[in-house]
Each structure stands twice: as structure tokens, then as C-alpha cells.
Amino acid sequence: MFIQTQDTPNPATLKFIPGVPVMERGTADFPAEDSAARSPLARRLFQVDGVRGVFLGADFVAVTKDDALD
């Protein structure tokens, strides 16, 4: 699978565009790990060291990292 990346206005956030639908409708914001219980994808992303937030859109996933990490 080819996944494109795109910068966002927030330098700590990167947008991933997988080329397939991520959500059927709406969006989902997970600002912390304990808010991700209803999303298997968000739960898995929070297992990556330094992930501090996940936002799901119709065709993208935005991941915010800890500011202390590169």
C-alpha cells in the first residue's frame, strides 16, 4: 500500500493519506490515548512511542507527536 504524507500547519502533526477510505462518515478526534477506546486504529497508533494525538477523517489519518521527539 502506498501512503502519501502531507505537512499540516502544526509542525508536530503529520497527515497520512492511504488512498482508501478511513471513515465512512464524519471525523473522530482522539486527543489522548484514553480517548481511543472505540477505535482500533487509534489504539494501535497510540502504541507507537511519542504519539500524542490521532485525528481520523474520511480519507486521512493525522498523527500528532510529542514535541520533545524528532
MODELLER restraints for C-alpha pairs under 7 A, 6 or more apart:
rsr = mdl.restraints
at = mdl.atoms
rsr.add(forms.Gaussian(group=physical.xy_distance, feature=features.Distance(at['CA:2:A'], at['CA:18:A']), mean=6.54, stdev=0.5))
rsr.add(forms.Gaussian(group=physical.xy_distance, feature=features.Distance(at['CA:3:A'], at['CA:16:A']), mean=6.49, stdev=0.5))
rsr.add(forms.Gaussian(group=physical.xy_distance, feature=features.Distance(at['CA:3:A'], at['CA:17:A']), mean=5.55, stdev=0.5))
rsr.add(forms.Gaussian(group=physical.xy_distance, feature=features.Distance(at['CA:3:A'], at['CA:18:A']), mean=4.35, stdev=0.5))
rsr.add(forms.Gaussian(group=physical.xy_distance, feature=features.Distance(at['CA:3:A'], at['CA:19:A']), mean=6.81, stdev=0.5))
rsr.add(forms.Gaussian(group=physical.xy_distance, feature=features.Distance(at['CA:4:A'], at['CA:16:A']), mean=5.83, stdev=0.5))
rsr.add(forms.Gaussian(group=physical.xy_distance, feature=features.Distance(at['CA:4:A'], at['CA:17:A']), mean=5.00, stdev=0.5))
rsr.add(forms.Gaussian(group=physical.xy_distance, feature=features.Distance(at['CA:4:A'], at['CA:18:A']), mean=6.32, stdev=0.5))
rsr.add(forms.Gaussian(group=physical.xy_distance, feature=features.Distance(at['CA:5:A'], at['CA:14:A']), mean=6.88, stdev=0.5))
rsr.add(forms.Gaussian(group=physical.xy_distance, feature=features.Distance(at['CA:5:A'], at['CA:15:A']), mean=5.56, stdev=0.5))
rsr.add(forms.Gaussian(group=physical.xy_distance, feature=features.Distance(at['CA:5:A'], at['CA:16:A']), mean=4.59, stdev=0.5))
rsr.add(forms.Gaussian(group=physical.xy_distance, feature=features.Distance(at['CA:5:A'], at['CA:17:A']), mean=6.01, stdev=0.5))
rsr.add(forms.Gaussian(group=physical.xy_distance, feature=features.Distance(at['CA:6:A'], at['CA:14:A']), mean=6.16, stdev=0.5))
rsr.add(forms.Gaussian(group=physical.xy_distance, feature=features.Distance(at['CA:6:A'], at['CA:15:A']), mean=5.00, stdev=0.5))
rsr.add(forms.Gaussian(group=physical.xy_distance, feature=features.Distance(at['CA:6:A'], at['CA:16:A']), mean=6.45, stdev=0.5))
rsr.add(forms.Gaussian(group=physical.xy_distance, feature=features.Distance(at['CA:7:A'], at['CA:14:A']), mean=5.31, stdev=0.5))
rsr.add(forms.Gaussian(group=physical.xy_distance, feature=features.Distance(at['CA:7:A'], at['CA:15:A']), mean=6.18, stdev=0.5))
rsr.add(forms.Gaussian(group=physical.xy_distance, feature=features.Distance(at['CA:8:A'], at['CA:14:A']), mean=6.07, stdev=0.5))
rsr.add(forms.Gaussian(group=physical.xy_distance, feature=features.Distance(at['CA:8:A'], at['CA:15:A']), mean=6.73, stdev=0.5))
rsr.add(forms.Gaussian(group=physical.xy_distance, feature=features.Distance(at['CA:12:A'], at['CA:64:A']), mean=5.43, stdev=0.5))
rsr.add(forms.Gaussian(group=physical.xy_distance, feature=features.Distance(at['CA:12:A'], at['CA:65:A']), mean=5.47, stdev=0.5))
rsr.add(forms.Gaussian(group=physical.xy_distance, feature=features.Distance(at['CA:12:A'], at['CA:67:A']), mean=6.30, stdev=0.5))
rsr.add(forms.Gaussian(group=physical.xy_distance, feature=features.Distance(at['CA:13:A'], at['CA:62:A']), mean=6.49, stdev=0.5))
rsr.add(forms.Gaussian(group=physical.xy_distance, feature=features.Distance(at['CA:13:A'], at['CA:63:A']), mean=5.42, stdev=0.5))
rsr.add(forms.Gaussian(group=physical.xy_distance, feature=features.Distance(at['CA:13:A'], at['CA:64:A']), mean=4.13, stdev=0.5))
rsr.add(forms.Gaussian(group=physical.xy_distance, feature=features.Distance(at['CA:13:A'], at['CA:65:A']), mean=6.38, stdev=0.5))
rsr.add(forms.Gaussian(group=physical.xy_distance, feature=features.Distance(at['CA:14:A'], at['CA:62:A']), mean=5.58, stdev=0.5))
rsr.add(forms.Gaussian(group=physical.xy_distance, feature=features.Distance(at['CA:14:A'], at['CA:63:A']), mean=5.52, stdev=0.5))
rsr.add(forms.Gaussian(group=physical.xy_distance, feature=features.Distance(at['CA:14:A'], at['CA:64:A']), mean=6.56, stdev=0.5))
rsr.add(forms.Gaussian(group=physical.xy_distance, feature=features.Distance(at['CA:15:A'], at['CA:60:A']), mean=6.65, stdev=0.5))
rsr.add(forms.Gaussian(group=physical.xy_distance, feature=features.Distance(at['CA:15:A'], at['CA:61:A']), mean=5.76, stdev=0.5))
rsr.add(forms.Gaussian(group=physical.xy_distance, feature=features.Distance(at['CA:15:A'], at['CA:62:A']), mean=4.20, stdev=0.5))
rsr.add(forms.Gaussian(group=physical.xy_distance, feature=features.Distance(at['CA:15:A'], at['CA:63:A']), mean=6.46, stdev=0.5))
rsr.add(forms.Gaussian(group=physical.xy_distance, feature=features.Distance(at['CA:16:A'], at['CA:60:A']), mean=5.56, stdev=0.5))
rsr.add(forms.Gaussian(group=physical.xy_distance, feature=features.Distance(at['CA:16:A'], at['CA:61:A']), mean=5.10, stdev=0.5))
rsr.add(forms.Gaussian(group=physical.xy_distance, feature=features.Distance(at['CA:16:A'], at['CA:62:A']), mean=5.99, stdev=0.5))
rsr.add(forms.Gaussian(group=physical.xy_distance, feature=features.Distance(at['CA:17:A'], at['CA:59:A']), mean=6.35, stdev=0.5))
rsr.add(forms.Gaussian(group=physical.xy_distance, feature=features.Distance(at['CA:17:A'], at['CA:60:A']), mean=4.60, stdev=0.5))
rsr.add(forms.Gaussian(group=physical.xy_distance, feature=features.Distance(at['CA:17:A'], at['CA:61:A']), mean=6.58, stdev=0.5))
rsr.add(forms.Gaussian(group=physical.xy_distance, feature=features.Distance(at['CA:18:A'], at['CA:60:A']), mean=6.61, stdev=0.5))
rsr.add(forms.Gaussian(group=physical.xy_distance, feature=features.Distance(at['CA:19:A'], at['CA:59:A']), mean=6.90, stdev=0.5))
rsr.add(forms.Gaussian(group=physical.xy_distance, feature=features.Distance(at['CA:20:A'], at['CA:59:A']), mean=6.33, stdev=0.5))
rsr.add(forms.Gaussian(group=physical.xy_distance, feature=features.Distance(at['CA:21:A'], at['CA:58:A']), mean=5.88, stdev=0.5))
rsr.add(forms.Gaussian(group=physical.xy_distance, feature=features.Distance(at['CA:21:A'], at['CA:59:A']), mean=4.81, stdev=0.5))
rsr.add(forms.Gaussian(group=physical.xy_distance, feature=features.Distance(at['CA:22:A'], at['CA:56:A']), mean=6.96, stdev=0.5))
rsr.add(forms.Gaussian(group=physical.xy_distance, feature=features.Distance(at['CA:22:A'], at['CA:57:A']), mean=6.49, stdev=0.5))
rsr.add(forms.Gaussian(group=physical.xy_distance, feature=features.Distance(at['CA:22:A'], at['CA:58:A']), mean=5.32, stdev=0.5))
rsr.add(forms.Gaussian(group=physical.xy_distance, feature=features.Distance(at['CA:22:A'], at['CA:59:A']), mean=5.07, stdev=0.5))
rsr.add(forms.Gaussian(group=physical.xy_distance, feature=features.Distance(at['CA:22:A'], at['CA:60:A']), mean=6.19, stdev=0.5))
rsr.add(forms.Gaussian(group=physical.xy_distance, feature=features.Distance(at['CA:23:A'], at['CA:57:A']), mean=6.14, stdev=0.5))
rsr.add(forms.Gaussian(group=physical.xy_distance, feature=features.Distance(at['CA:23:A'], at['CA:58:A']), mean=4.64, stdev=0.5))
rsr.add(forms.Gaussian(group=physical.xy_distance, feature=features.Distance(at['CA:23:A'], at['CA:59:A']), mean=6.89, stdev=0.5))
rsr.add(forms.Gaussian(group=physical.xy_distance, feature=features.Distance(at['CA:24:A'], at['CA:58:A']), mean=6.28, stdev=0.5))
rsr.add(forms.Gaussian(group=physical.xy_distance, feature=features.Distance(at['CA:25:A'], at['CA:58:A']), mean=6.26, stdev=0.5))
rsr.add(forms.Gaussian(group=physical.xy_distance, feature=features.Distance(at['CA:26:A'], at['CA:57:A']), mean=6.78, stdev=0.5))
rsr.add(forms.Gaussian(group=physical.xy_distance, feature=features.Distance(at['CA:26:A'], at['CA:58:A']), mean=6.71, stdev=0.5))
rsr.add(forms.Gaussian(group=physical.xy_distance, feature=features.Distance(at['CA:27:A'], at['CA:56:A']), mean=5.51, stdev=0.5))
rsr.add(forms.Gaussian(group=physical.xy_distance, feature=features.Distance(at['CA:27:A'], at['CA:57:A']), mean=4.69, stdev=0.5))
rsr.add(forms.Gaussian(group=physical.xy_distance, feature=features.Distance(at['CA:27:A'], at['CA:58:A']), mean=6.71, stdev=0.5))
rsr.add(forms.Gaussian(group=physical.xy_distance, feature=features.Distance(at['CA:28:A'], at['CA:55:A']), mean=5.76, stdev=0.5))
rsr.add(forms.Gaussian(group=physical.xy_distance, feature=features.Distance(at['CA:28:A'], at['CA:56:A']), mean=5.09, stdev=0.5))
rsr.add(forms.Gaussian(group=physical.xy_distance, feature=features.Distance(at['CA:28:A'], at['CA:57:A']), mean=6.79, stdev=0.5))
rsr.add(forms.Gaussian(group=physical.xy_distance, feature=features.Distance(at['CA:29:A'], at['CA:54:A']), mean=6.23, stdev=0.5))
rsr.add(forms.Gaussian(group=physical.xy_distance, feature=features.Distance(at['CA:29:A'], at['CA:55:A']), mean=4.49, stdev=0.5))
rsr.add(forms.Gaussian(group=physical.xy_distance, feature=features.Distance(at['CA:29:A'], at['CA:56:A']), mean=6.42, stdev=0.5))
rsr.add(forms.Gaussian(group=physical.xy_distance, feature=features.Distance(at['CA:30:A'], at['CA:36:A']), mean=5.68, stdev=0.5))
rsr.add(forms.Gaussian(group=physical.xy_distance, feature=features.Distance(at['CA:30:A'], at['CA:53:A']), mean=5.78, stdev=0.5))
rsr.add(forms.Gaussian(group=physical.xy_distance, feature=features.Distance(at['CA:30:A'], at['CA:54:A']), mean=5.09, stdev=0.5))
rsr.add(forms.Gaussian(group=physical.xy_distance, feature=features.Distance(at['CA:30:A'], at['CA:55:A']), mean=5.96, stdev=0.5))
rsr.add(forms.Gaussian(group=physical.xy_distance, feature=features.Distance(at['CA:31:A'], at['CA:52:A']), mean=6.87, stdev=0.5))
rsr.add(forms.Gaussian(group=physical.xy_distance, feature=features.Distance(at['CA:31:A'], at['CA:53:A']), mean=4.53, stdev=0.5))
rsr.add(forms.Gaussian(group=physical.xy_distance, feature=features.Distance(at['CA:31:A'], at['CA:54:A']), mean=6.33, stdev=0.5))
rsr.add(forms.Gaussian(group=physical.xy_distance, feature=features.Distance(at['CA:32:A'], at['CA:52:A']), mean=6.03, stdev=0.5))
rsr.add(forms.Gaussian(group=physical.xy_distance, feature=features.Distance(at['CA:32:A'], at['CA:53:A']), mean=5.54, stdev=0.5))
rsr.add(forms.Gaussian(group=physical.xy_distance, feature=features.Distance(at['CA:33:A'], at['CA:43:A']), mean=6.90, stdev=0.5))
rsr.add(forms.Gaussian(group=physical.xy_distance, feature=features.Distance(at['CA:33:A'], at['CA:46:A']), mean=5.92, stdev=0.5))
rsr.add(forms.Gaussian(group=physical.xy_distance, feature=features.Distance(at['CA:36:A'], at['CA:42:A']), mean=5.69, stdev=0.5))
rsr.add(forms.Gaussian(group=physical.xy_distance, feature=features.Distance(at['CA:36:A'], at['CA:43:A']), mean=5.53, stdev=0.5))
rsr.add(forms.Gaussian(group=physical.xy_distance, feature=features.Distance(at['CA:37:A'], at['CA:43:A']), mean=6.70, stdev=0.5))
rsr.add(forms.Gaussian(group=physical.xy_distance, feature=features.Distance(at['CA:42:A'], at['CA:54:A']), mean=6.21, stdev=0.5))
rsr.add(forms.Gaussian(group=physical.xy_distance, feature=features.Distance(at['CA:45:A'], at['CA:51:A']), mean=6.95, stdev=0.5))
rsr.add(forms.Gaussian(group=physical.xy_distance, feature=features.Distance(at['CA:50:A'], at['CA:65:A']), mean=5.36, stdev=0.5))
rsr.add(forms.Gaussian(group=physical.xy_distance, feature=features.Distance(at['CA:50:A'], at['CA:66:A']), mean=5.08, stdev=0.5))
rsr.add(forms.Gaussian(group=physical.xy_distance, feature=features.Distance(at['CA:50:A'], at['CA:69:A']), mean=6.80, stdev=0.5))
rsr.add(forms.Gaussian(group=physical.xy_distance, feature=features.Distance(at['CA:51:A'], at['CA:63:A']), mean=6.89, stdev=0.5))
rsr.add(forms.Gaussian(group=physical.xy_distance, feature=features.Distance(at['CA:51:A'], at['CA:64:A']), mean=5.97, stdev=0.5))
rsr.add(forms.Gaussian(group=physical.xy_distance, feature=features.Distance(at['CA:51:A'], at['CA:65:A']), mean=4.50, stdev=0.5))
rsr.add(forms.Gaussian(group=physical.xy_distance, feature=features.Distance(at['CA:51:A'], at['CA:66:A']), mean=6.15, stdev=0.5))
rsr.add(forms.Gaussian(group=physical.xy_distance, feature=features.Distance(at['CA:52:A'], at['CA:64:A']), mean=5.52, stdev=0.5))
rsr.add(forms.Gaussian(group=physical.xy_distance, feature=features.Distance(at['CA:52:A'], at['CA:65:A']), mean=5.16, stdev=0.5))
rsr.add(forms.Gaussian(group=physical.xy_distance, feature=features.Distance(at['CA:52:A'], at['CA:66:A']), mean=5.69, stdev=0.5))
rsr.add(forms.Gaussian(group=physical.xy_distance, feature=features.Distance(at['CA:53:A'], at['CA:63:A']), mean=5.78, stdev=0.5))
rsr.add(forms.Gaussian(group=physical.xy_distance, feature=features.Distance(at['CA:53:A'], at['CA:64:A']), mean=4.82, stdev=0.5))
rsr.add(forms.Gaussian(group=physical.xy_distance, feature=features.Distance(at['CA:53:A'], at['CA:65:A']), mean=6.91, stdev=0.5))
rsr.add(forms.Gaussian(group=physical.xy_distance, feature=features.Distance(at['CA:54:A'], at['CA:62:A']), mean=5.72, stdev=0.5))
rsr.add(forms.Gaussian(group=physical.xy_distance, feature=features.Distance(at['CA:54:A'], at['CA:63:A']), mean=4.71, stdev=0.5))
rsr.add(forms.Gaussian(group=physical.xy_distance, feature=features.Distance(at['CA:54:A'], at['CA:64:A']), mean=6.31, stdev=0.5))
rsr.add(forms.Gaussian(group=physical.xy_distance, feature=features.Distance(at['CA:55:A'], at['CA:61:A']), mean=5.85, stdev=0.5))
rsr.add(forms.Gaussian(group=physical.xy_distance, feature=features.Distance(at['CA:55:A'], at['CA:62:A']), mean=5.01, stdev=0.5))
rsr.add(forms.Gaussian(group=physical.xy_distance, feature=features.Distance(at['CA:55:A'], at['CA:63:A']), mean=6.53, stdev=0.5))
rsr.add(forms.Gaussian(group=physical.xy_distance, feature=features.Distance(at['CA:56:A'], at['CA:62:A']), mean=6.41, stdev=0.5))
